[in-house]
């Protein structure tokens, strides 16, 4: 643990001021857990505001300190009042609590120390006891069908368990053969019956294994361990008794401080702790009803969960003794505890390993020749030096190509995660099964957590949503009734992934892309107005905070508010307000603390800006790709660093300021993930990485030269350091070698940037953005034109009729499909016009009637209401425009032309029009419509097969009487070339269409057109082709 001194208040040395005043104090925040402080510090150095001097920034921070102490929030009692920085004590208290070990962790550390001391006092292993366990295991192993070939397991104080060769062995020899039933893995857990339950362990652990296979193996091991120790015994009992958790001694832990192995130790422990809490949750395996997590399995009552110490013990055993097995024939891959594997020497690059045999057993095989009496060693799988050290307490002899230094950056997606497309992907992606239910909730939690951590790490102001949340929990703006007036979100809560007490409705609406900004989110959640008169809701009233001495939760809320104030103060102190979004949020933070202005619900400006960067980081790779390797920095890490160091103008080239990350404007300029942005950005990346490397080198307790001297002393016998401590020093030295080689790489890359050898994408992408904006404006205009056309309901013809001097003029209108004679008659009757004028009025109407252009395409489409409408594309028209107008008329979505349904319809229209065959005209039938229009019914290739439906669609389109359809279909049939043969084709189980073929037809074109019209696959098309050719030429051989 880091010293608590890191969190002590530090004085600001102001020129000409008193450095001792309490109000001059600034509390520096540590980096969030698991994040690289050296890397974030280096990036902050590159993005800091150079427009304000340090003196000016610190002076502003002091003023902010005093403003908070005398501001509206302090007056409510939520923070201590005073101009001397009294409120800072709350934040300091919170940091010290967070840094201190909890009770269970203290017990763990004390237990480790006691165990270490006892082991030293005993002088190591109890060989007699261990030999007894080894003998019992060998008996159990052979009784279960296992075989030991050419080897013998032994135990010694110096080396522990080992497997020695009893004779010379060749590479590829199977020295251990294990039936599947003797190994512990997910598959064998399926055959373990839970006592008193009648259910199998594998079934109950399915969710746990799906969540994390290591967690599943941990519970499996603990379940069997306590059956063996406190129950009727486990079928793996003798094997489990030989498994050991190996723990590093205090001196070794001191040597790996600051190394990747040191960080990895903390990560493993953190994973154990996270699993412990998850195991007792709703999806976890440890509940009274499952009966899995019982330390006393013979008792029906009692504890039904494993504590943190038991879970840590089992987790480390699995980490240190299991191996990942892959069955090559099926691709099945799983973690397994295999008898005797824990005793075999592990040697990277030695070859051999675990194989599946044809009889279903698993074998351990050598990779190289072994002499008699030599310890048998195999390759344990590819892993870094750090992981190898923590598992086996040594480092590989040869240089390890898999050793790397991973850096943790906010916003980079975890390995294998679908968080990004589950929240902001296409509707098809978001509706996949793995994006629903709990996974969708996890995605939202991840994004919300990243936005918080990013701002903490990068010295940015606190999230407005956090200020609002803690102010609400302190009841600063009233109780539940008054807060309900501020947000009546009950109407939308039911459809959200998370309860609103875990994440506010407004934030969820914006993360889901339902609301574009906080105003729209508030509008959806609460409505724009209250009251019957439509007045705006009143501003919230500030109240006093609860007494922290009476309510511990109030104390917690006050500490968190103070910590958020410190976060804002750090931004002011460092001058890191170069982004417009940062300055806007900082002003809102000041308004909250000083004037009591309640922040708006949902995402603030800085959240939206960072979400754009998260969207770009999704193209850079996963967390495990962010690494420094020997003589190189991965492309993925370079990409992520470029995104992190991009300023607002650079980000807005790829995603405009007004756009949101899920909108098309943020996707129509492609981000070239492995290409440099600009010279300025690339040099910032180089400097940030170089400073980070220097920071990492400085974090080690010894220099590279000191490590070399220690290792020389061990080699020469001057030092008596043990093998594990020596391995820790070697590990540390190898990491430093990688970092030093990275400095050489960065120097070379910097030179390449300066001499013009590195291409940049910003200028090119800026032009693409200009082009994209032009296209967007044209698309917007196109959409407006389509909407305007869709809204028109023009009449067929209209004339103004002079009714005489003493009567007003009247309009005679002819609607589409209406009989022209009947329309004139009704008009004359309504206006008492003499019958003699009917012919004159009818002639005048006919002069104004414009007959439509013949159709290029006519196609039925099912709309959202379930009705069938006819889409018509006239000859010479733009099919995209006509289809867009059709969509605007019948699609009720927010952007009908851009909807998935409309895009699919446009695609289908394109398939019908742009064909591989010629859509030749077969017949044109002139038709005089009742409304006097001269219509042309055009039959093209592919449309001649179901004449009744085709004519019916034509009559429906032009609003002609449907009783005439049958007569017209018969007339069209007469005029078409005579049918020579017909092929009935089943379109679906209840509907079939007969393909017709005439003399001199191009059969290929007819079939192609038929398949295109009815959307048939190639198999059906070939079958129709075969039958048609056979029918046209009887006697032809056909299979």
N, C-alpha and C positions, 0 to 999 in steps of 0.2 A: 504494500500500500504506500501511496505517496504521503509525505509528511503533511500534517495539517497546516504547517507554516505556509504552504502554498496559497492557502485561502485567507491569510491575514490581510487586513486593510493596509493599503500602501498610501503614503503621503504624496501629494503632488507638490513638486518644488516649483513654486511660482516666483518668477523674477519680480522683486519689489513687494512681495506679499509675505504673510506669516505662514510658513510651512507647517506650523503646529496646530492650526485651527481644525476642529473636527469636521467642519463643513468642506474642508479641502480634501477630504478622503475619497478615494475611488477604489471600489472593490473589483479586482480582476477575476473573471470567471474561468474555470477550467474547461477543457474540451469535453463534449459528451463522451460517455463511456464507449470504448471500442474505436474511437476515431483518432486519426493521427494529428496531434497538436502541432508537430513540426511542419507538416505539409500545409495545414490551414494557416499557420502563422506566416509561412512563406508566401502563400497566395494573397493573404491580407496585405502584406508588404507591397505586392504588385498592384493592388487595386485601391490602396488608400488615397484619400483626397489630398492632392498636392496644392490645392488652392488656399489652404488654411494652415498657418504655422502651428507647431505643437503648442506653443504658448497660448495662441488664440483658442485652440481646441480645448485645452485644459481649463482655460478661463470659462468657456461656455459650459463645460462639465460641472464646474463648481457652482455656477449660477443655476444650472438644472437641479443640482443637489439641494440648494436652498429653496427653489421653487416647489419641489416635491414636498419638503418638510412643512411648507406653509400653504400647500395647495388644497383643493377641494377634497381629494381622497383622504388626505391626512386629517382634515377637519371632521370627517365621518368617524374617525377612530380606526380605520382600516390600516393606517400606518402611523407610527409615532410622530407627533408634531414637534417642530423645532427647526431652527435655521442652522444647527450645527451638525447635520447629518445623522440625527438619532435613528432614523429609519434604516440606516445601513446595518445596524446590529441584527435586525431580523434576517436580512439576506445572509449575513455572515453565519448566523446560527443554523440556517438551512443548509449551507454548504458544508459545515462541519458535521452535521447529522448525516448528510449523504456520503461524506468521505469515510465516516466511521464504519467499522465492521458491525454487522448485525449479530444478534445473540448466537444464532446457529453457526455463523461463519467463525465467530470467536471460539466456539466449542470445537469446530473442525481444526482450526489452527492449533489449539491447545492439545487436542488428541494426537495430531501429527507429531507435535513436539514430544509428548509422552512416549509415543510408540518409537520415535527415533532414539530417545534416551534408553528405553528398555532394550532395544535391539543392540545398542552399543554395549550395554552392561552384560548382556547374554553372550556377547562375542559372536553374533551372527546366527545362522540357522541351527535349529535342533535337528541334527542329521538323523538321529534314530527315529524321530517322529516322521520326518519327511520320507525316509526309506520305507517305513511302514505304509504310508499313503501311496507311494509309488508301486509297491508290491500289490496292494489291493486294486489299484487302478489297472495294472497289467492283467490281473486275474479277471476283472470285469470286462476289459477290452477283448480278451481272447474268447471269453464265454459269449460275447455278443457277436462273434464272427469276425473280429478285427485281426489283422496279421501284421507282425513285425518281421521284416526281412533284412538281413545283413546288419542289423543295428541292435543296440541295447541302451535303454534309458538309464541314467545314473543321477546321483545328487552329490554335490560337494559344497563345502563352505565358500570356497573361492568363486565358483562359477554358477552355483545353484543347479537347477535341472538342466541336463544336457542329453543329447542323443549321440552316442558314439558308434562309429562303424566297427563291426566285429570282423570284417574282412574288406579287401579292396573292392571298391564300388565304381561302376562306370556311370557316365552321364546318362540320365534318363531312367535309371533304375528306380522302381517303386519300393521304397523302404518302409512305408506305412500304407496299409490298405484298410479303409474304414467303411463299413456298411452305412448307408444313409441314416439308419435309425440311431446310430451312436453319435452323430454330430448334433449340435444345437443350432437351429436356424428357423427361419419363418415357416418353412415347409414341415419340419418335424414338430413344431408347436401345435400344428393342427391335430395331432394324435394324442395330445395330453388332455385327459379328462379332469375337469375342475371338481375337487371334492365337494360333495353335498349339493352340486348344481346340476349335474347331468348335461353340461355343456362343455365344449372343447375350448382349450386356451387360445388356439389360433383364431377361432371365430371371434372371441371376445377382444383379441388384440389386433383385429384387422385394421381398425381406424388408426391405432397407434403406429403400426407398421407403415401404413399409407402416409401418415404424417411425417414420420422420421424413423427409418429402419434401426438406427442406433437406439432410439428410445424403446422400440419394441423389443430389441434384444436385451435391454437393461431390465425391463419388467419380467421377461421370460427367465432370465438368470436369477433374479431375486425370488421369483415364485418357486423355482426348483430348489434354490439354496435353502429356503426356510422349510420346504417340504423335507429336505434331507436332514436339517439340523433339529427341527422342532416338530416334524410330522412323522409320517410312516415311511419316509424315504423317497428319494427321487431315482428314476431310472438312469440319470446321469450323475448320481451322487459321488462315486469314487473319482470321476473326472473333475467335477466341480471343486472337490476338496484339494485338488492340486493347482487350481488357478490362483494366481497371486496378483494383487494390486501393488505396483511398485511406485514408491513415492520418493521424490528427490529430497535430499537433506538440505538443511538451511544454508550451509556454505555453497552448495551447488546452485541453489535458487538465487543467491546473491550474485553468482558469476553469470547467470543468464538474464539478469535484469537488463531491460532495454532491448533484448533480442526478440526475434520472431518467436522463438520457443517460449519466452516469457509471456508474450502476448497470447500465444496459442494456449498456454496453460490457463490463463484467465478466460479465454473463450470456451474451453472445454468445461470449466467450472460454471460459467454463465449458462451454458447449454443445459447442464445438469439442473441448475436452479430453475430455469425456465420450464424444464420438463416436470419438475416436482409440482409446480403450481398448475401446469396443464393437466397432469395426471389425475388431479382431483376435480377437474372441471367437468362440464357437461359431456364432452367427447372423450375424456380421459378414462383409463381402465380401472382406476382405484375408487371404487364406491362400495358401500355395504352390500349392494345387490350382486355385484360380480363375484365377490369372494376370491379375487386374484391376489390382492395386495395384503395378505395376512401374514404377520410374522409368527403367529401361532395357529397354523392351519387346522389343528384338531379342535380348537375352541370355536363355537358358533358365534359368540359375541367377541368383543375386543376390537383392537385397532384394525381399520380396514384400509390403511394407506401407509406407504413407505415414507420415512422421513428423509430430510435432505442428505444426511450422512450415508444412509443406506443406498440412496440413488447415486450419489457421487462415487461410492465404492464400486458398485456394479458397473456404472458407466465407464470408469477408468479400466476396469477389468476387460470389458469388451473392447475398448480402444486399444489396449496393449496386447491382447491375446487373440483377437479375431482376425480373419482375413476375408477379403471379398472374393467370392467364387463365381465363375462364369461357366455355364454349360454351352459349349460352342454350337452344338446341334440345334438348340432351341433359342439361344441368346439369353436364357434365364440367368439373372445375376442376383446374388444375395450375399449378405454377411453371415459368416458361420464361425462357431467355436468348434474346432476339430481336435480330437484327442491327439496329443503329442506334438501338435504344431507349436504350442506355447513353449515346448522344450527345445525345439530346433533352433540352431543358430541362424540369424537373419543377416544376409549379405547382399547388398544391392549389386546387381550385375552378375550374380553367381549363376543365374539360370535356374531351371527347375521350377518347382511350385506345385500347385494343386491341379489335378486333372480329374475329369469324370471318366470312368471306365464303362465298357459295354455292359457289364453286369449290374450297373446302377450304383456301384460303390465309388468312393472318392479316394484318390491316392496322392500321397506326398512323394514327389520324384526329385532326384538330384539333377543338377544341371551340369556338373563337372565331375571329374574323377576324384574319388576320396580314398585316401589310404587307410589301412586298418588302424583303429584306435583314434582316428581323427574325429573331431566334432563334425557332425553333418550340418551343412548349411544350404539354404535355398534363398531364392529371390522372393521377397515378401510383397512385391508389387511396387510400382513407381510412386515415390513420395519424396518430399523435400528433406533436407538434413534435419530441420527442426522437428518435423513429425517423426522421423526415424529416431531421433534422440529421445523424444518424450515416450515413444513406445518401447524402445529397447535399451535406453540409457547408454548409447554409444553413437558414434558418427561413422558414416561409410568411409572405408579406406581410400577408395578412388574418388576423384572429382565427380560430383553428382549433377547431371544436367537438369535435374528437376528442382534444384534449389533456387529459390526466388524470394524476393522481398515484396510482399503485397502491401499496397497502400489503400487505406479506406477513405473514400470520398463520398460526401452526401449526394443523394440523388441517383447513384449507380444502382441498377437493379440487382437483387440477389440472384445467385446462380439458378437457372432453370425457372425463374419466376415468369408468370404471365400477368403480373400486376398492370403493366402498361396497357396492353390491348384489352384487358378485361374492363378497364375504366374508360378508355378513349379509342378503342378499336372500332371497326365497322359494326353495324348492328348484328351481322352474322357472327362475328367474333364474340361480341358481348353476350350473345344468347347461347353460346356453347355451354355444355353441362359443367365444364370445369371453371366457368366464370360465374356460376350461380351460388346462391346460399352463402355458406361460411367463407368461401374463397373470395367472393365479392366484398364481403365485410373486411377481410384481411387486407384486400387491395386498398380499400379506403383508409384503413388504419395506417398502412405503410406510407401512403402519400402524405397523410396528415402528420405523421411522425417525422418524415423526411423534411417537410417544410419547417417544422420546429427545430430540428437538429441543424439544418443548414444555416439557419439564422443565428443559432448559438455559435456554431463553428466559425462562420465567416464574419463575425462581428457586425451583425445586422440587427435592426430593431426588433422587438418582440412582435409576435403575431397579434393582430387586433382581436382575433377570435379568443386567444388565451386571456387577454385583459378582460374581455367581456365575460368569459366563463367564470373567472375567479371573482369578478365583481358581482356576478349573479349569485354565486354560491355564498357570498358574504351578505346577501340581501341588501346591497347598497342601493338598489333601485326598487325596493319593495319585496313583498312576498309573492307566493305563487299566483294569487289573483291578479296582482298588478302586472307581473311578468306575462301572464296570459293575454293581457291587453296589448302588450308590446309584440307578442308573437302568437297568433292563433293557428299553430301549425298542425292542429289535429286532422285537418282535411288531407294532408299529404303524408303524415307520419307513417300510416299503414303501408305505404308503398316503398319506404326507404329501407336500405339494407341493415342499418344500425338503429338502436333506440336513441332518442334524442338526448338522453342523459349521458350517453357515451360520446356522441358527436352531434352538434346542433344541426337542425334540419336545413338551415341555410347553407352551411358548409357542405353537407352531403349533396344538396341540389347542385352546387357549383362544381364539386368534384366529379359528379356524374355527368356534367355537361347539360343538365336540364335548364339551369339558369345561367345566363351569360355573365352577369355581374351581381354584386351584392344587392343592388336596388331591385333587380328582377327576382332574386332569391327571396328577398323580404316581401315582394309583391305576391309571389306564389304562396309563401308560408302564411302571411298575415292579411293580404289584401291591401290595396292602396289607401283606403280611407276607413274611418269608423263613424258610426252614427248615421242617422237617417238623412241628414242634410249634406252628407258627403264631405265633411270637414276633415282636415288632416289630423292624424293622431297627435295628442299632446306630447311634448318632450317629457322624458322620464324624470321623476323627482328623486333626488338623493336623500337617503336615510342614513342613520347611524349604523355602524358595524356591530356585530355581536361581541360579547365580552370573551376574549380568548381564555381567560381563567376558568370560565364556565363551560366553554365548548372547545375541545381540542381541534375539531375541524376548522373552527374559525382561526385558530393559531396557524394551522397549515395553510389556509387561504391567504392570510396576511403575509406569511413568509414567501409564498409564491408570487404575490403581487410585488413584494420588495425585490425579489430576484429579477422579475421582469423590468422593474425600474432600473436596476443595476445594468441589465443588458442594454437598455437605452442609453444609460450614462456612458457605458463603454464605447458605444458608437460615436457619441459626441466627443468624448475624450480623445479618440483616435482620429477623428475627422473623416471617418469612413461613411460619408453621405454623398458620394459622387453620383450615385444613381438617382434619377428623378423619383423613381418609385420609393427608394429608401428615404428621401427627404419628405415625401408625402406621408409615409407611414410614421416617420419620426415626429412630424407635426401633429398627427392624430394622437400619438402616444403622449405628447406634451399636453394636448388639450384634455386628455382623459385625467392625468394626474393633477394638473393645475386647475382646470376649470370643471372637471367632473362630467365631460361630454362622453356619453356612452358610445363606444365604437359600434359601427354597423356590423350586423351579423353576416357571416359568410367569409369569403376569401377577400383579402385586401389587395392593393395594387402590387405589393411585393410578392405575395403568394402567386398571383397570376404571372408575374415575370419569371419567378423561379419554376413554375410549372412548365413554362416554355423550354427552359433549360433541361428540366427532367425529360421532356419529350425528345430533346436532342440527345441527351445522354443515353436514351434507350437504343440509339444506333451505335453506341461506342462499345458495347459489350457488357458482360456481367461483372460482379464484384471480384470474382476469382481471376479475371483477366487484367486487373489493374496492378501490374507488378513491374519491378525492376529485376532484370536477369543479368547474367554476366555480359558485359560490354554492350548492353542494350536496354532501352526502355520500350515496353510493348506499345504497339500502335494503339491499342485500346486505352492505355493510360494517357498517351499523348492526346488522343481524341478527347477524353474526359477533362483533361487539364485545359485544353483549348476552350471547351464549352464553359468551364467554370470561370475562366478569365475573360470571356467575351463581355464587352460593354453593351449598353442598351442599343446603340445604333447598329452594332454588328448583329445582335440577336434579331433586331427588327428587319434586317434584310431577309432572314429566313421566316420569321413570323411577325407580321406587322403589329404595331403597338396596339391598335384597336381590336385586333383579332384575339380569339381565345385558342388555346392549344389544340382543341379538337376540331376546329373549323378548317375548311378547305384552304383558306389563305395561308395556313401554317404548314401545308403539305405540298403546295404547287411550286415551291422552289426547293429542289433536292439538296439536302445537306450531305456533302461528300465527307464521310466520317473520318477517313484516314488522310485527308489533305489539309495542309495548313490553312488557317483563316486569312491572316495578314502578317506582314513582317512585324508590326508592333505587337500583335497578339502572340506570335511565335517566340519572340524574344522574351516576352513576359513569362511564357511557359518554361523556357529554358532557365531563366533566372529563378523562378519559383521552385522548380525541381532541384536546381543546384543548391539553393538555400535549404530545401528540405533534406537533401542528402547530408549536408553539413550538420543540420540539426540532429539527424539520426546518428551520425558519427559521434557527435558530442554527448548523446544520451547514454552511451556505453560507459561503464565504470572504469574501463581501461582503454588506452590507445592501442593502435595496431602494433606499434613497436613494443609496448609492454606485453601484449599477448605473445609476440614472437619470443621475447626473453623468457617468459614463463614456460613455453613449450620446449625451448632449448634446455632449460634447467631440469625439466622432467626427463628429457632424453639422456642427459648426461648424468642423471642420478643425484643432482644437487637438491632437487625438490622431491618430497615424498608424497606429492598429491596423488590421490587415487585415480583409477581409470575413468570414473564417471565425471569427476571434476575436471580432469584433463580433456575429456570429450567436450565438456561445456566450453572450455577455453577455445578448443579447435572450432567448435560451432560458431562462436562469437567472431573469431578471426576470419572465417570463411564469409560470414555476412559482410564484414568490413571490406573484404576484397571485392565483393560484388558491388558495394556502394562506391568504392574508389574507381572501379572500372566504369561505373555509370557516369562519374565526373568526366572521364575521358570521352565517353560517347557524347555527352552534352557539349563539351568544348568543340568537338568536331562538327556537331549539328549546328551550333551557333555560327561557326565559320561558314558553313554551307548556306545558312540563312542570309548572312551578310554579303556573300559573294554572288548571290542570285541563283544558286543551284536548287533552291527549294521553291516549288510552284505554290501559288496562293490562290484561293478560290473566291475571296471576297469581292474583288472587282467584277469578276464574271457573274457571281451570284447577285450582285447589286443590279446589273443589267437585267438578269432574269427576273428580279423583283419588279423592276420597272415594267418589263413585258407582262409579268403576271398581273400587275395592278391594272395595266391597260386591258388585258383579257377579262379581269374581274369586272371592270367598269363596263366593258362591252357586254359581258354576261348579264350584268345588272340591268342594262338597257334592254337587252334581249328579253329578260324575264318580265320587265315592265310592259314591253310591247305584247308579249304573249298574254299576260294577265289582262291587258286592255282588250285584246281581241276576244279572249274567253268571256269577258263581261258583256260583250255586245250581243244583242239579240235582234239583228236587223230584220225588218220586214222584207217581203219579196218585191213589192212595189207600192208606191203611195202617190196619190195626186190630191191637190187641193181643189175643192169644188166650190165655185161661186154660187151661193144659194139665192142670190138676189139682193137688192139694195136694202131691204128691211130685215134681212136675216144674216147671221154671221157665217163665215166660210166654214166648211167641214172637210175633214180629211177622209178620203177613201183609201183604205189600207188592204192590201192583199197579203195574207199570211201564207207561208210555205205549206203546200199540200192542200190548201183550200181550193174548191172548185171556183173558177173565176166567175162563171155565170151566176152561181148561187150567191157569191159575195156581193156582186153588183145588185142583184135583186133585193137582198136584205138591206143594203145601204139605201136603195130607193124607197123601200117600204118604211124604213126608220125616219127618213127625212121628207116623206111625201113628195117624191120626185116622180113625174109622169113616166110611164113605161116607155115612151118614145125615146127617152134619153139613155136607156140601158145600153143599147148597142154602141152609142158614142162613148159612154163611160168605159165600157169593156174594151173598146179599141184603144182608148187612152191608157188604160192600165197595161194592156199587152205591149204597147210601145216602150213602157218603162221596165218590163220584166227582162232580166238578163239571164239567159240560159247558162248553166254551169259548164265548166270545162270537163271533158271526159276524165274518168278516174284512172290513175296509174295503179292504185292499190286500194282495195277495200277489205277490211279485216275486223272481225268481231273481237271484243275484249271484255273480260269480266271485271267490273269495278268493285270498289271496297264494299258497296252495299249489297253485292251479289247479283246486281242487274247486269245484263249484257248490252253493251253499246257498240255502235259501228264507227270505226275510225276510217276516214276517207282521205286519201292523198291524191289531189288533182294532178293531172299532167302539167309539167313545168313548174311545180311548186317546190318549196324546200321541205323535205320530209321531216326534218328535225323540228322545224317551226310548227308544222301541222300537228305532229305528235305532241309537242309541248303544249299547244292550245288545247288539245284533247285532254291531256293530263290536268291542266289548270281547271278545266271544266268539271272533271269527274274525280279527281284525287283531293281528299279533304285534308291532307297533311299540310304542315306549316310551309314547306318549300316543295310544292307538288312536282315541279319539273326536275328537281334534284333528288326526288325520293327513289328508293330502291325499285318500287313498282314501275315508275316511269322510265327509269334507266333500262329495266328489263324489257319494257315495251318498245323502247327505241331500238334496243338490240334486235328484237324480233322483227321489227319493221325493216331494219337494215338487212337481215337475213333473207327476207322476202324479196327485197328489191335488188340487192347485189348478189346475183346467183352465178353459178358456174355454167348454167344453161341459158338459152335465149328465151325470154318470156314473150314469145311471139303472139300476136293478136290472132285469135281463131275466128272471132265473129264480133261484129258491131251491129246492135239492134237499135234503131231510132225509136223513141217513145215520146208521145205527146202527153205530158202530165196534165191532170185536171186543172192545175193552176196556170196552164198555158206555156210552161217551160218546155223547151226542146231538149230532151235528155238522150244520152247515148249509153246504152248498156254494153260495156266492152268485156268480152270474155278472152282472157289470156291463158297461155299454157299453164296447166295446173288447176284452173278454176272450173273446168268443164265436167268434173266428175259428180258433184252433188249440186245439180242445177236448181233444185227446189230451195235449198238453203241459200245459195248464192243470190237468186232472184228475190227471195224474201228479205235478205239483208239490204239489197238495192232499194226495194220498196220502203223498207223501214227508214233508210237513210233520207229518202226524199219525201217521206210522209205521204205516200200514196196508199190507196185502199188495199188492204191485205187480201180481200176476197178475189182480187185479180191475179194473185201470185201464181196459182196453179195454171191458169190459162197462159200466162206469159212464159212460164217454165216449159210448157209443152211447145210453144211457138219457137223458143230458143232451141229446144231439142231437135225440132224439125229442120232448122236452118244449119245446124252443125253438121259436119261430115258424118256419114253413116257409121254405125258401130260395127266392127268386124268381130271383136272379141271383148269379153269383160273378165276382170279378175276381182272377185270379192276380197276385201281386206278388213280384218277386224281391227278397228281403232282402239276399242276397249271391250271388255266382256259384254257390254250391252249395246254396242253401236258398231256398225260396219258400213263401209263405203265401197262402192264398186268402181274400180278403175276402168275407164273405157279407152279402147284403142280403135283407131280408124285406119283405113287403107292409106298407105303412104306416110303414116306417122313415123317420126323418129322415136323409136321405142325408148332409147336411152333418155332422150329429153323429156318424154312423157313421164317416165318413172321418176326421174330426178325431180321434176316439177311436182309430181304427186307427193313424193317423200318430203319435199320442202314445205309444201302447203300444210301437210298433216303432221309434220315434225316426227318422222319415222326414222329409226336407226338404220345403220347400214345392213344389218342382218335381214330385216324385213324388206329393205329395198332390193337386195339381191334375190330374195325369194320371189318378189313380184316380177322382176326382170326375167327370171327363168321361166315362170309360168306364162308370161306374156309372149315370149319368143316361141315357146312350145306351141301355144294356141294359134299364133300367127302362121306357124309352119308345122302343121300336124305331121307326125311320123318322125319328127326329130328326136334323136336319142337324148334322154334327160335322166340323170340319177335321181 
